[in-house]
Amino acid sequence: MGIVKRQSIWNLASGYLGVFFGAMNGLILFPWAFPENPEEMGLVRWVISASLLLGAVCHLGWPQTIVTYFPRVNSALHARIINTGLLASSICLLILFLVALSLGDSLIIFFMKDYFDPSFWLVFPFAAVYIVFELYSSQLIHDQQVILPYWLKDTGRKLLLTILLMAFGLGVISSLDIFLYLLMLGYGCYAFFIFVNAKKIKISIPEASMAWPKSEMFGYSLVMLLTVSAQMSFGQLDILMIGSFLGLAEVAQYSIAFSFGIVVAMPMKAMNASLRPIISKYVAQENWVELRHIGLRSLCTQWVVSSFLFLIILSVSPWVFNILPAVYQGGEPALFWVAAAQLVNVSTGPSGLVLVASKKFKWELYANLVLILFALTAGTFYIPNKGLEGAAQIFFTAIVLYNLVKLIALYRLTGDFWLGIKFFKSFIWLVTGVFFHFIFWDLLFFINIDHLFTNSIDGAFYSIIEILVFLIWTLFGVYLLNLSPDLKFSINRILNWNKK
């Protein structure tokens, strides 16, 4: 687990730097750059979301196929397999572009409620850059070089957006069109950098009789296309449905809430990035005992850290939303559900990685189709009436359904749910902390929380007090309840660093 721990720490640092820049963008720079026009923030967020979804459809599941099958084929075939993916993805993207051209402006009007903007067409070059980035990132991930791709994804993209927002706010960038072109150029530079590093990987000398399992890989890729498309569809569906039913201003407000909520899943994302190639190899060997051991250890650590972050978000969110301009404050009711949905995702640990690499890989597709069907059906009726909080509640419920399906598939594959007694203890520990948050000020200090954060200075002070309380609560869980031995070991190592 040494390489996993080392890479997880790096990826976790990247994830939280990304969260920092994302929060700064959402809370400070976007409202500063577009003080009276949240629709323009919504447009930028919409273009990014739509291009990610389009790219996920057009890369045909080939990046996931690369990570799963590269351990099974000679490295001399890797370049040929990647080139095949590039060609197929290019053809798919071209076909969808021609279809969009035939539909014309009616397509823009459908996706952007009450806001027509030709920047819609930028989703296609953005998607092309995304495809190149993902294909060659998968080659690096197979080679267990996971740090660079995830740093560019988590930190690099948000830092680029930070720089461009500052330039736009200062008048260096004169129009939103130029802003989007520069953003696309920056993404292109990241993709080129990934390409250059992937080409440095040493490969075997090809043999004349060498072949690769094309039919098996294309069959797997087809399922991964549907699976990843479903994942990306759900991941971006909230933004697209809010934009269609409520408007781009609401997209901006929801994006701010999402930028807070996503912090809960950062530990899981960082650790799973490092575990992905290792899990693929153990699944190929059908070593379920070792996989269960890795899964339980990672879940214990992920859950405690993510739960602590969830409690911190509850503590600071009223104060943070209070200091935002009024036109950007509408997402606060959605934040609890957004963050809780991320916590539900953490609860199943790396089970999704196991399913995707195993013979049960179709279950990941089934799970995503269930949640998309539910989200579309319920969201169509619920979001227009209940607004942003309703959208967040719909997607929280869909995430619960999604993870239930994953747990059933994991049980059928391994005979175990991979939860364990420590997880249930940790769950009770978290619920107690959440209950404490909602009664903290009313019960102990007789302060009405609805009026607590009207003054920004008082709000910051009370938030800091609650954070300290939850820090003590987390240390109690780690050291006295022994909820995560790995986390306790890491903390002790940091505390004893100066003594060595």
Secondary structure, DSSP 8 states (H G I E B T S, - for coil): -HHHHHHHHHHHHHHHHHHHHHHHIIIIIHHHHSTT-HHHHHHHHHHHHHHHHHHHHHTTTHHHHHHHHGGGS-GGGHHHHHHHHHHHHHHHHHHHHHHHHHHTHHHHHHHSTT---GGGGGHHHHHHHHHHHHHHHHHHHHTT--HHHHHIIIIIHHHHHHHHHHHHHTTSS--HHHHHHHHHHHHHHHHHHHHHHHTTS------TT----HHHHHHHHHHHHHHHHHHHHHHHHHHHHHHHHT-HHHHHHHHHHHHHHGGGGHHHHHHHHHHHHHHHHHHHHT-HHHHHHHHHHHHHHHHHHHHHHHHHHHHHHHHHHHTS-GGGGGGHHHHHHHHHHHHHHHTTTTHHHHHHHSTTTHHHHHHHHHHHHHHHHHHHHHHHHHHHHHHHHHHHHHHHHHHHHHHHHHHHHHS--S-HHHHHHHHHHHHHHHHHHHHIIIIIH---GGGTTSSHHHHHHHHHHHHHHHHHHHHHHHHTS-S-HHHHHHHHHHHTGGG-
